[in-house]
Amino acid sequence: MFREPSLWVVLFSTFLAVTNMGYLEPTLPVYFQTMFKASATYSGLGWLLFSGVYASSSLSLGYCIDRGLSPRLLHAIGLVTLGIGCQLVGPATFLESIKSIWLSYFALVLLGFGTSAVLVTAPPEILRCLEDGGIGEPVKLRSGVSGLYQAASSL
């Protein structure tokens, strides 16, 4: 089971997505206030964008996966989107000249979608990895998916 390399990729990317959310939540309001002299209203608007996109895309992406969209493809798109969003929210040093609050808002939209894409696709991918690893009993399989997903998101 743990010899499956794709399982480690899914677990690590789940860890990264949850860590990204946990890191941004306390630091982003301070960043908005110091960099853009933004009020709490503008900081809250950023979190509203992140949360709204996360919630709506979680529902729509789950529906698309149920209808046959490849979880692996969506997982990869989510990781790329997370990477781009992390580069823009700062922004990265090579983007220092275009620093604006609207760029940060756009980055939060990308981060909301990317986080959703990674976290929605993780359980089906863990399930596939465990099935490939030889765990065929339904109870053990579902318990393994739940345990691994919770462990990766709680690190």
N, C-alpha and C positions, 0 to 999 in steps of 0.2 A: 504494500500500500504506500509506504513512504518512499519507496524507490522510484515512484513515478515523478519525473521532473516537472511535468505540467501541474501536478498538485502543489508543489512548492511555489511555482510562479503564481498560481491563483491565491494561495495563502499569503504570500508576500505582498501581492498587489492589494488584497483586502486590507492588510495591515497598513499599507501606505495610504489608502483612501481614508480610512478611519483616523489615522494619525494626522493627515492633512486637515480634516475637519476639526479635530481636537486642538491643533496648533493655531488655526486661524481664528477660532472663536474668541479666545481672550486677547489676541494681539491685534486683530484687525480694527477694532474701534480706536485703539490708541494710535494706530498707524494713520487712520483717516483724520483724527484730530490733529496730529502733529504735522503731517505732510500737506494736507489740504485745508487745514483750519475748519474742518467740517463739524457741524453740530451732531448731536446724538441722533437727530432725525435722518441725516444723510448716512450715518453709519448703520442705522436700522434699515434704511432702504436697501443697502447692500446685502444685509442678511435676509431681507425679504426676497430679493432677487435670487439669492443662493437657494434659500429654502423652497421658494415657489417652483423654481426650475427643477430642483431635486425631487420634489413631491410629484409634480406633473410628469416628469420624464420617467420616474420609477414606475408609475402606472402604465404609461404608454410603452415603455421598453419591455415590461413584463408581458403585456399583451402581444407585442411583436414576437417575443421569444416563444410564447404559446402558439403562435401562428406559423412558426417555422424559421424565424431568423436565427442565424447561427450565434450561439452564446460566445464562442471563441472570437468571432469577428467583432462582435459588440464589445467584448472585453478589451480587445486590442484598441478599438476606437476610443473607449473610455480612458485607457492609459495614456494614449496620445493627447486626448483632450485635457486630461489632468496635467500633463507636462506643459502644454501650451498655457493653460490657465495659471499655473504656478510661475511661469516666466513672466506673464503679464501683470499679475497682481502686485508684484514688487515695485516697479518692474525690474527686470534683470539689468545688469550694468550696461549691456549693449543697447538697451532701450531707454536709457536714462533721460534722453532728450524729449521723449514724448510722454512724460509722466502727467497723467490727468486722472481725475476722479472717475470720469466716464470709461477710461480704459480699465480701471480697477473694477468698475461695475460689470463691464463685459467679461473680465477675467472671472468674476464670481459666477456669472452665468455659465461660463465654460466649466468651472469647477463643480457647479451643481450638476450639470449634465454628466461630466466625467465620473464623479463620485457615484451617481446613480447607475451609470453603465457598468462600473466595476462591481458595485455591491449587489446589483440585481442579477448579474451573470455568475457570481461566485458560487451560489449553491448548486445550480445545474452542472457547473464544471467540476465541483468537488464530487458530486454524485457520479459523474462520468468517470472520474479518476478512480474512485473507490470501486466501481464496477469493473474497470480495467485491471485493478489490483487484485481482483478475485473475491471480493466480499459480495456474496450473492444473497444472503439472507435479508429479507426486507427490514426487520427490526434493527439488525446490526448496521445495515446500510444507512437508514435514516438517522440512527443515533450517531453514526460516524460523521455524516454531513453536518448535523447540528453541532456536535462537539468541536469539529475542526473550524467551522465558520465562527463560532463564538470564541474559540481560542485565538484565532487570527485577529478578530476585531477587538479583543480585550487586551492584547499585548500592550 
